[in-house]
Amino acid sequence: MTTRLFDTLARLAATIESRKGGDPKASYTAQLLSDPAKAAKKLGEEATETVIAAVSQDADALAAESADLLYHWLALAAAKGLDLDAVAAKLEAREGQSGVAEKASRPS
């Protein structure tokens, strides 16, 4: 598996972190970081647009919307102070486990 996506996401996460405390009038990322509710709404919009692109079977649109989705997810994570290693730990804990079994093990 290629690491290009992961390397790109790591650089993007670092760039987003560097925008904390920035001027929301000068930086869209700073706007999202200063308003987690706005960041969450944008993430929802991008998720919907990603689904639409997937259903339309337009690979280029899906790639573009996926990029938007990942950016907005990283911005929301940064705005909320979510430790990306905590997300990685959740994913690691699920490795090798059936998705059906993992979902059934979650509290209702």
Backbone as CSV, one residue per row, in Angstrom:
resi,resn,N_x,N_y,N_z,CA_x,CA_y,CA_z,C_x,C_y,C_z
1,MET,0.842,-1.177,0.000,0.000,0.000,0.000,0.891,1.245,0.000
2,THR,0.474,2.198,-0.763,1.247,3.432,-0.875,1.110,4.297,0.376
3,THR,2.149,5.019,0.690,2.089,5.931,1.839,1.837,7.364,1.389
4,ARG,1.663,7.559,0.088,1.475,8.930,-0.411,0.295,9.611,0.276
5,LEU,-0.848,8.941,0.371,-2.007,9.540,1.030,-1.692,9.853,2.480
6,PHE,-1.062,8.910,3.179,-0.785,9.101,4.601,0.222,10.219,4.821
7,ASP,1.222,10.301,3.968,2.187,11.395,4.062,1.506,12.737,3.806
8,THR,0.624,12.776,2.819,-0.099,13.999,2.503,-0.994,14.415,3.665
9,LEU,-1.695,13.440,4.257,-2.560,13.749,5.401,-1.754,14.254,6.593
10,ALA,-0.576,13.687,6.812,0.271,14.143,7.914,0.696,15.597,7.696
11,ARG,1.078,15.927,6.462,1.448,17.320,6.165,0.245,18.243,6.324
12,LEU,-0.912,17.794,5.845,-2.126,18.607,5.961,-2.492,18.826,7.425
13,ALA,-2.404,17.781,8.238,-2.712,17.920,9.669,-1.767,18.930,10.319
14,ALA,-0.507,18.895,9.945,0.466,19.850,10.494,0.140,21.278,10.052
15,THR,-0.255,21.438,8.800,-0.632,22.765,8.305,-1.850,23.284,9.051
16,ILE,-2.837,22.425,9.243,-4.040,22.820,9.977,-3.664,23.246,11.392
17,GLU,-2.843,22.452,12.069,-2.401,22.812,13.429,-1.717,24.172,13.446
18,SER,-0.957,24.470,12.395,-0.228,25.742,12.348,-1.154,26.942,12.185
19,ARG,-2.378,26.699,11.796,-3.345,27.784,11.609,-4.101,28.128,12.894
20,LYS,-3.903,27.327,13.953,-4.573,27.620,15.220,-4.152,29.004,15.693
21,GLY,-5.127,29.789,16.093,-4.855,31.148,16.546,-4.702,32.132,15.417
22,GLY,-4.850,31.659,14.176,-4.733,32.547,13.027,-5.961,33.426,12.872
23,ASP,-5.865,34.352,11.971,-6.947,35.309,11.720,-8.031,34.659,10.868
24,PRO,-9.220,34.467,11.425,-10.303,33.859,10.655,-10.706,34.660,9.411
25,LYS,-10.376,35.950,9.390,-10.684,36.770,8.211,-9.705,36.487,7.069
26,ALA,-8.545,35.954,7.418,-7.507,35.726,6.419,-7.337,34.255,6.066
27,SER,-7.935,33.359,6.855,-7.699,31.926,6.646,-8.984,31.137,6.867
28,TYR,-9.392,30.392,5.839,-10.569,29.531,5.968,-10.343,28.492,7.054
29,THR,-9.149,27.944,7.119,-8.846,26.957,8.146,-8.986,27.589,9.531
30,ALA,-8.489,28.793,9.706,-8.628,29.485,10.994,-10.101,29.705,11.327
31,GLN,-10.936,29.954,10.316,-12.383,30.081,10.552,-12.935,28.793,11.143
32,LEU,-12.581,27.674,10.531,-13.075,26.379,11.007,-12.558,26.077,12.408
33,LEU,-11.297,26.378,12.646,-10.697,26.100,13.951,-11.320,26.942,15.054
34,SER,-11.761,28.141,14.710,-12.344,29.022,15.725,-13.823,28.738,15.967
35,ASP,-14.425,27.907,15.134,-15.854,27.620,15.250,-16.099,26.139,14.977
36,PRO,-15.932,25.280,16.005,-16.113,23.847,15.797,-17.484,23.471,15.237
37,ALA,-18.524,24.229,15.576,-19.851,23.928,15.030,-19.864,24.130,13.512
38,LYS,-19.204,25.182,13.047,-19.101,25.421,11.603,-18.304,24.300,10.954
39,ALA,-17.226,23.897,11.599,-16.404,22.813,11.069,-17.216,21.526,10.971
40,ALA,-18.036,21.256,11.969,-18.867,20.045,11.962,-19.904,20.105,10.847
41,LYS,-20.533,21.260,10.658,-21.511,21.410,9.585,-20.856,21.208,8.225
42,LYS,-19.677,21.777,8.044,-18.974,21.614,6.768,-18.604,20.155,6.544
43,LEU,-18.200,19.468,7.598,-17.873,18.053,7.466,-19.110,17.281,7.000
44,GLY,-20.266,17.583,7.584,-21.499,16.926,7.168,-21.830,17.197,5.708
45,GLU,-21.656,18.440,5.281,-21.899,18.792,3.878,-20.968,18.013,2.949
46,GLU,-19.702,17.955,3.344,-18.724,17.253,2.500,-18.995,15.747,2.475
47,ALA,-19.464,15.195,3.595,-19.807,13.768,3.625,-20.940,13.487,2.639
48,THR,-21.948,14.350,2.633,-23.066,14.186,1.704,-22.590,14.296,0.261
49,GLU,-21.741,15.276,-0.016,-21.221,15.447,-1.370,-20.367,14.253,-1.792
50,THR,-19.667,13.642,-0.848,-18.868,12.452,-1.146,-19.782,11.284,-1.517
51,VAL,-20.856,11.123,-0.777,-21.815,10.060,-1.079,-22.424,10.272,-2.467
52,ILE,-22.807,11.497,-2.767,-23.395,11.792,-4.082,-22.401,11.464,-5.188
53,ALA,-21.153,11.838,-4.991,-20.128,11.538,-5.998,-19.941,10.029,-6.156
54,ALA,-20.002,9.301,-5.060,-19.843,7.848,-5.130,-21.001,7.207,-5.889
55,VAL,-22.203,7.677,-5.632,-23.383,7.125,-6.296,-23.379,7.459,-7.787
56,SER,-22.852,8.628,-8.122,-22.810,9.027,-9.530,-21.758,8.251,-10.317
57,GLN,-20.908,7.549,-9.603,-19.847,6.736,-10.202,-18.858,7.569,-11.015
58,ASP,-18.652,8.804,-10.578,-17.665,9.687,-11.196,-16.412,9.644,-10.331
59,ALA,-15.399,8.910,-10.783,-14.203,8.684,-9.973,-13.472,9.979,-9.639
60,ASP,-13.399,10.917,-10.580,-12.700,12.169,-10.319,-13.451,12.992,-9.273
61,ALA,-14.770,13.043,-9.396,-15.569,13.767,-8.405,-15.440,13.111,-7.038
62,LEU,-15.413,11.792,-7.005,-15.258,11.086,-5.732,-13.907,11.397,-5.106
63,ALA,-12.860,11.454,-5.908,-11.533,11.795,-5.379,-11.530,13.221,-4.824
64,ALA,-12.141,14.150,-5.553,-12.164,15.547,-5.115,-12.982,15.703,-3.835
65,GLU,-14.141,15.077,-3.785,-14.982,15.184,-2.587,-14.348,14.459,-1.407
66,SER,-13.656,13.367,-1.668,-12.948,12.659,-0.594,-11.859,13.538,-0.007
67,ALA,-11.157,14.272,-0.861,-10.135,15.207,-0.378,-10.764,16.277,0.507
68,ASP,-11.909,16.819,0.063,-12.613,17.822,0.875,-13.056,17.228,2.209
69,LEU,-13.561,16.008,2.165,-14.034,15.340,3.379,-12.894,15.147,4.379
70,LEU,-11.765,14.653,3.900,-10.623,14.424,4.791,-10.099,15.731,5.378
71,TYR,-10.010,16.775,4.550,-9.569,18.083,5.045,-10.496,18.569,6.161
72,HIS,-11.801,18.523,5.913,-12.745,19.029,6.906,-12.765,18.167,8.160
73,TRP,-12.540,16.864,8.011,-12.453,16.001,9.191,-11.226,16.377,10.029
74,LEU,-10.096,16.581,9.370,-8.890,16.979,10.109,-9.080,18.341,10.774
75,ALA,-9.758,19.260,10.087,-10.002,20.582,10.672,-10.908,20.459,11.898
76,LEU,-11.949,19.649,11.806,-12.839,19.462,12.954,-12.085,18.803,14.107
77,ALA,-11.287,17.790,13.801,-10.504,17.127,14.847,-9.604,18.137,15.558
78,ALA,-8.953,18.990,14.795,-8.071,20.002,15.387,-8.883,21.019,16.196
79,ALA,-10.033,21.422,15.666,-10.869,22.400,16.372,-11.343,21.855,17.712
80,LYS,-11.589,20.560,17.776,-12.073,19.935,19.005,-10.941,19.397,19.878
81,GLY,-9.697,19.538,19.419,-8.566,19.049,20.198,-8.472,17.532,20.236
82,LEU,-9.031,16.888,19.224,-8.990,15.433,19.149,-7.583,14.962,18.797
83,ASP,-7.051,14.103,19.615,-5.724,13.533,19.375,-5.850,12.470,18.288
84,LEU,-5.188,12.678,17.161,-5.283,11.727,16.056,-4.760,10.350,16.450
85,ASP,-3.845,10.304,17.416,-3.371,9.009,17.896,-4.487,8.259,18.628
86,ALA,-5.420,8.976,19.233,-6.566,8.322,19.883,-7.456,7.661,18.833
87,VAL,-7.590,8.305,17.681,-8.358,7.716,16.580,-7.628,6.475,16.068
88,ALA,-6.312,6.591,15.921,-5.516,5.445,15.475,-5.659,4.279,16.446
89,ALA,-5.670,4.567,17.738,-5.819,3.505,18.741,-7.163,2.798,18.600
90,LYS,-8.214,3.568,18.316,-9.540,2.962,18.106,-9.522,2.044,16.887
91,LEU,-8.887,2.504,15.824,-8.788,1.668,14.620,-7.949,0.422,14.883
92,GLU,-6.827,0.599,15.572,-5.958,-0.543,15.879,-6.684,-1.586,16.714
93,ALA,-7.516,-1.129,17.633,-8.254,-2.048,18.499,-9.250,-2.887,17.700
94,ARG,-9.635,-2.401,16.553,-10.604,-3.106,15.707,-9.947,-4.025,14.681
95,GLU,-8.628,-3.921,14.530,-7.935,-4.739,13.539,-8.140,-6.222,13.814
96,GLY,-8.388,-6.948,12.754,-8.526,-8.390,12.873,-9.863,-8.822,13.445
97,GLN,-10.768,-7.873,13.645,-12.074,-8.183,14.205,-13.128,-7.982,13.119
98,SER,-14.078,-8.878,13.069,-15.179,-8.734,12.133,-15.913,-7.427,12.416
99,GLY,-16.271,-6.715,11.355,-17.034,-5.483,11.523,-18.369,-5.736,12.195
100,VAL,-18.985,-6.855,11.883,-20.264,-7.204,12.503,-20.070,-7.429,13.999
101,ALA,-19.018,-8.168,14.364,-18.747,-8.441,15.779,-18.372,-7.159,16.518
102,GLU,-17.571,-6.306,15.877,-17.158,-5.054,16.523,-18.370,-4.177,16.796
103,LYS,-19.238,-4.053,15.800,-20.414,-3.207,15.993,-21.327,-3.766,17.073
104,ALA,-21.476,-5.087,17.119,-22.323,-5.719,18.139,-21.758,-5.524,19.548
105,SER,-20.436,-5.315,19.653,-19.815,-5.163,20.975,-19.956,-3.752,21.546
106,ARG,-20.410,-2.821,20.727,-20.564,-1.441,21.183,-21.765,-1.324,22.111
107,PRO,-21.656,-0.469,23.132,-22.816,-0.243,24.000,-23.966,0.380,23.208
108,SER,-25.170,0.032,23.539,-26.339,0.558,22.844,-26.544,2.031,23.126
